[in-house]
Amino acid sequence: MRVDRAELTETLEDAGLSPYQADAYVTVLELGAAPVTRIADASGVPDPRIYDVLRDLESAGYIETYEQESLYARANSLDEITEDLRTRASRFTAATEEIERRWNEPSVEQSTVSIVTRFETVVKNADEFIREAEMQVNVSLGVEHFERLRPALQAATERGVRVNLSIHTPDGEAEALPDSEELAEVCSEARHRRLPSPFVVIVDRTKTCFAPHAGSTNEYGVLVDDRTHTYVFHWYFLTTQWDTWKPIYTARNDEPPIDYIDIRYCIRDVAPLLRDGATVRIRIEGTDTDSGTDRVVEGVLSDVVVTGDDDAVGADTVASYGGRVGLIVETDDGPVEVGGWGAMVEAVEAHRITVVSVD
């Protein structure tokens, strides 16, 4: 397929030549060896510019000039030039293919996951995250790190944040633990893990700080600002740092009103009440899963939804409620289905659940 002069000139400009350079080079190709004055007449390059333009083309390897009564110019060997153009064409082709690949295979949702080498960096970020907490803080740490985070934990507890503290001691000795008065100032509930454990702080279902325990062969830390990754650490905390260890302190009342942050603990406690015929009035603060706006649901609990293990309802450990769970609340506007963290099929994702009364 032949290319007309205008299209050839435009293509050379795309390849990096200036408009005057492209015009002059195409003219040289058309004339063959020719005096500079004739090249200027046959091209659109102004006479005062022709020498500079040809000098630039010669420096780039496109032409050569020589003296023959006057200054002449002719095209150089095409091998180097055509190779350069083919290379540029290949790069455009590769770029086109890469654009298509990225379009067809978009990356996963952007998140922030950082690997750090100093434990102090992990603790510093944990302190900052706790001070910004609005709903819940889950903490697993050694007694040697308790004092470092104590002011931030106390401030969170005082402003109504639910703080779950799992604390481990050297050799599992309970004598080294803070006393009940100290724990009452810094957490909602505390449990004693009698084994060495990683350092973990999980804040508001979004942020995580993690570092292996001191006996690990690798020293590093992980900082996460992402709901999906934090959900994995949340389950790690519940099943290994919390649920299997007995409380050593709790501020929770056994009589309503009783607050829950995790829907699974609420279901564990209210399902037997429903089974026995009790009337449970409930209030949920959460997010509408369709609009993403804040939503409050109040009414009488009519049923619980638990999928997976048929024997899950009534089990003590939250791991037994690993499938889909939900609450059905009868409101003045009809029944509303409420889910937990990451709810999609339910109408509301619960952030805080309050059992207002049980009759």
ABEGO torsion letter per residue (X at the ends): XBBBAAAAAAAAAAAGBBAAAAAAAAAAAAAEBBBAAAAAAABABBAAAAAAAAAAAAAAGABBBBBBGBBBBBBBBAAAAAAAAAAAAAAAAAAAAAAAAAAABBBBBBBBBBBBABAAAAAAAAAAAAAABAABBBBBBBAAAAAAAAAAAAAAAAAGBBBBBBBBBBGGBAAABBBAAAAAAABABBBBBABBBBBBBBBGGABBBBBBBAABABBBBBBBBBAAAAAAAAAAAAAAAAAABBBABBABBABOBBBBABAAAAAAAAAAAAAAGBBBBBBBBBBBAAAGBBBBBBEBBABBBBBEBAAABGBABAAAAABBBBBBBBBAAEBBBBBBBGBAABABBBABBBBABBX
